[in-house]
Each structure stands twice: as structure tokens, then as C-alpha cells.
């Protein structure tokens, strides 16, 4: 039985047990049942929430306590608050990389005995550290390769075989370019806590202060149904698009299509083009003190994420089934920062 089949069956069984539709929208793939509390809890990035859920299903807890599975990955969207431990730990659901990282930082800063202490073990992130100078409190551990391109509606005059250049995208998102192929442009960006938003703006050389007033910057990332106008254009994870259109996860792509950037195809043979110009590693962010050599090493956290022989890095089939590429630096612990 392949990875896709195992994931679908496990999700369907859990959903059926709760009387839920597997393909309800928006879908939530938190641990099923909700009382399946697991040793390692992760929150944050929308981009990697689904592969996080897949890894959660695939990786067993070595001592079967408190669950038979090691990793609990809570989606970026869904009902809030979420409850991550059997006792205490009812916390707001973090939506996006930055929100997940901030939730992990707040957990670490909470006083001993607090009802929100030790509720989160790692944050999913599709961006690198924003602050590498204040401290090395957190470590960004890469586990897969993704890339970001732009999508438009399939029937829009913006849908061409040429796509866009980086300079054109810069001009669109600063609102100095307002039409293309006779269409009034209505660019979209994900919400402020999105790692994809931060990454994409960096690639097109636009700061937050330079984002133009023509941009709607409040849409949920990787949700093609948000593109309702022929002038809409939005950044999109290629891995998410592949997983959505391949039936691995709930399909949110709507009628959107991936476009070239600077003449480069986003996919090769249906798979992620790891040479796409806007490519990026994606990360699990963990407390540095809990890694090997830290003040409070955590054996479960180390075995799950650290080194290229970790439990996560061993799951290459899961990683590629969710549209991501594998990387040689999986499990590397050299990238550190504060936020």
C-alpha cells in the first residue's frame, strides 16, 4: 500500500469515527480523534501543514506514550483554540509560520506551572529566521524543498505560456504596473503571518513598506478559490499545488494555473522543479536548548528532526507524495535565530 493510500485510509477512518466529511472545507487534519495527544506538538505554516500531518501518521512513537504516534501537527486554520495536551494547553491556533514561531517563543517564555507552558514543541516554517542577531534560542531544521510561483485563473488573459518576470512582479506588487494583457490587475497576498508572503516579497525585491495599496493582503495562502477575478494574481507553493491537484490533500486550487517566472517552468514531469528561481527549504523550528549539546536535550525531538538520519528525514516517500523535493541538508542544525 502506498503512502497516499495509507494517508487517505487513516484520515477517512478517523473522520468516519467522528461523523465528519473527509473533504469538508476548510479541512482540518489535526490529530483524529482530538484526544489523541502526542509527544511532539507542531503548529504554524500553512505550506507544510499537510506534509506535517502525513509525517504524523507515518512516524510511530517508540514507547507508545502518550500515543502510538510521535508527532501531532495542528493545521494553520480551523477551530480555535486548540488543545494539545491532556491537561491544560488550550491555546489559540497559530495561522502561518510567524504565528507558529511566536507561539513557540511564548511557550518557552511562559513561567513554570503556567497552563500554556510545554504545550508546543516545534513550529512549522516556510521561511528562514527574521532575526539572527538577538539570540540563538531557536534552530531552523530543514527537511524538504519547495518553490513559490504565481497563479492566475485559467480563463484569464493573464494565463500565458510566457508567465511573468521578476521585474514585472515587483511592479505589480508595488502597484506601479496596474494592467497586463488588457486586464486590470488585482494582486493578492497571504496574511501578514505567512512565511510564503515574506519569502515571495523577498524574491521580488519588495519590502512590506513598499507593498502597494492595490494589493489585497489578507487572503489565506495556497487557496486558489480566493482568485475570483481575471485580474487576480497570487503567490502559491508549487508543492501545495501538486498535492492539492494530485488528490493527496483537500483541493483548494480552484481554477488556478501555475505560471512560469523568468521563463522557468514550475514543474518538470509533473514534479516540483527544484531549480525554479524562487525555491526554498522548509523547516521545523525547535528550541536550541533541546537539541544535542543543549541545556535540556529532548531525546524524542532529537530523534525526530536532528541529522539526516532522523525519523522525519527518513520519510522521503511522504515528503515527495506531498509535492516537496528531498534535500541533502535534511536535519542540519546550523541555522539559528530568535524569530
N, C-alpha and C positions, 0 to 999 in steps of 0.2 A: 504494500500500500504506500503510495507516495505522500509527500508532505502535505500537498493540497488536500488530499482526501482525508488524512488524519485530522487536519485543522477543521475542515468542514463538518466531519462527523462529531468531533468533540464539541464544537460550538453548537451544532444542531441539538445534540443530546442535552447540553446544559440549558439551551433556550427552551426546549420542549418541556424540561422539568419545571421550568418557571412559567410555562404557558405563554411564552413570548414568541414573536416572529423573528426569525434569524435576520431578516432583511428589513426590519423596521428602520425608519430614518428620522433623526440621525441615529446611527447604530452605536451601541456601546458594547465593547468587548472586555469590560472589566472581568475579573475572575468570576466564574459561574460555578456554584451559587455565590452570592455576595459574602457569605460567611466562610468562604474558602480563603482564610487568612494565610499568607505565605511568608517565608523568612525574609525575602528581599523585595522591597516595595519601590516601584519606579513610577514617576509622573513626568508630564511635560510635553515634549514635542508631538505635534500632530503628524509630522512627516514619518516618524518612526514608531508611532503608537501601534500600528498593525503588526509590523515585524516584531515589536516588543511582545505583543500578545502571542504571536507564533512561537517565539522563544520560550515564553512562559508555559505553553502547552508541551513543548518538546523537552525541557530540561527538568529532570527529576531532582527532588530534594534527597541528598544522600542518606539522611537519617529519618526521612518521612515525618518530620516535625517542624512546624505545626501542620504541614500539609505534605502530600506526596509530590507536589511541585514546588520548585525553589523560588521562582520569580513571579510576582504579581505586578502587572503593568496596567495602570489605570489610564483610560483614554483622555485626550485633551478636552473633549466635550461630552456632555451628558448631565445627568442629575448631579446636584451639588447640595450639601457636602458629600464627600466620600468617607467611608470608614475603612481604615487599612489594617487595624489590629482588633483582636477580640475585646480588648479593654482599652478605653479612651480612643484617641486618634480619629476623631471626626473632624475633618479638615476641608476647607474649600478646595474644589477641583481646580488645579492649575491648568490653564489653557495656553500652551506654547512653551518653547524652550526657555525663554527668560523667566516665565512664570514658574516653571518647574525648578529651575536653578534657584530662584528666590525662595521657593518653598523649602528646598533642601537647606539653604542657608538659615532660614528662620528656625527650622527644626534643630539645627546644630546650636543655634544661639539660645534656644529656649532653656529655662532653668531646669535643673534636675527635679523630677517629680511632676513636671507640667503635664497636662493631659494632651499636649501637642508635641511632646518630646519623643524621639525614637519612633516616629511614625513613617518616615521616608528614609530609604537607604541610598537611592540614586535618582538622578534626573536625566531624562532623555533630552538630547540636544542636537539640533541640526546646525549649530553654529559653534565657532571657537570662542575662547574666553574674551569678554569685553574688557577685562581688567587683569593684566598680568603683572602689575607692579605693586599693588597694595599688599597682596599676600599670596601664598601658595596653598591656601586652605583646601581648594578643590582640585581634582585631577580629571581631565577630559580624556577618556579612554576610547579610541576609535574602534569601530567594529565592522563598518561597511562603507561602500562608496555609493553616493547618489549624485545627481546633477539636476540643475534647475533650468528650464527653458520657459518660454511663454506660450500660452494657449489663447485661441480665439474661437469663436463659433464657426462650425464647419461651413455654414452657408454665407458667412460674412465675406465681403470683398477683401478683408484683411488676410484671409486664408489663401496664401500664395505659396508657390514652391520656393520662392526666394527667402521668405521669412523677414527677419529684421536684423539690422546691425546693432552693435553695442551703442554706437553714437545715436542712432535713431531711438533706441530705448531710453537713453539718457534724456533726449529731448522730449520724449513723450511723458516721462515721469516728472520732469521739471515744468511741463506744460508749455514749453516753447514750440513744440510741434503738436498741433491740435487736430490735424486731418491727415488721412492716409488713404490712397486709392479712392478718394472722393467721399470717405466716411468720416464723420465727426468722432474723434477718439474719446473714449470714456474709460480711462485706465483704472484698474483695481489693484489694491494691495491687501495683504493679510493684516490682521490686527497687530498692534504695537508689540505684543509679547512674542510674536512669531520669529523663530530663528530663520525661517525662509525669507521673511521680509528683510531682516538685517543682512543676510547673505546676498540676496538679489540686488539690493540697493548698493552694496559694496561693489558688486561686479559691474554695475552700470555707472559707477562713479557718481552716485547721488547720495548726499547726506540727508538725514531726517529733516534738517532745516531747509533743504532745497526741494523737498517733495512739493509739487505744485498743488494749488487749490482745486484743480480739475480732477484730482485723484480721490477716489473713494477708498480710504484705507482702513475699513472696518470689516471686511468680509473674512469668513473662515477660510484658511488656506486649503488648497487642494480640493476645493469644492467647485466643480465646473458648472453646477446648476446656478451659481451666482452670476454667471455671464448670461444676461438676459437681453442684451442689446448688441447689434452688429458692430458697434464701436468699442465694445469691451475687450480688454486685453489684460492678462494677469499672469504672474509667475506661477509655475507649477512644478512640483517634484516629478521628475521622469519616472522614478521608481514607484511612487504612488500611482501615477497614471497607468503604468504597466500592470500593477497589482489590481487596480480597480477594473480595468478593461479586460483583464485575464480571468476574472471571476474568483480571485483569491480573497478579496475583501469586498465590502459593500461598494457598489459602483456609484461614485459621485461625479463622474466626469461630464455628465450631461451630454451636450452635443459638441463638446470642445475637441480641438485637434492640437497636437504638439507642432510647433514650428521650429525651423532652423534658426540659429543665431550665428551671424558672421559666416553663413554658408555651410555650417556644420550640422549634420543630421543628429537629432537627439537619440535615435535608436539605430542599432545595427542588427539586422536579422531578428527584429522584434525585441531585442535585449537592450539594456542601458548601454549607451556609447560612453565608456569611461573616459574617452578622450574629448568629450564635449567640453567647450571652453568654460562653462560655468559648473565645473564638477567640484565636489566637496566630500570630505569624510563626514560621517555622522557618529555621534558619541553617546556614551553613558558617562555621566558626571558623578563622581563619588568623592567622599571625604578623603583627603590625602592621608590623614592620620590612621585610616582603617586599612591601608594597603601595606604590603610588605615593608618592614622597616619603620612603619609609623608608630605613633604612641599607643594606639589601641587597635592592632591588626584584627581584622574580621575574616576568619577562615572562609566563610561562605561567600563573602564579597570578593575575596581574592580568587577563589576557585571559579567564580562566575565570570569575572571580567579581566583579570590581570594575566598578561603574557599571551602569546599566540596559540598556546595550548589550553586556554581557558575553555570553560563549558560553552560560552557564547561563541567564541571563535571557531569551535569545533562544528557548529551548526551551519555549515556552508550551504546545505540544501535549503534550509529555512530562509536564510538570507537571500539567496538567489530566487527562490519562489516568490518572494515579496518584491521582486523587481530590482533589488540592490546588487551591486557588484562586490566581490570579495576583495580584501586588501592585504598586502604583505605586512603592514604595520598593525594589524589587529591585536589589541591587547597592550599596546605600547603605553607607558605611564609617564612620559616625559613632559606632556603638555599640562601646565598647571596655572591656576589663577584664582581670583576671588569671585568674579562674576562673569 
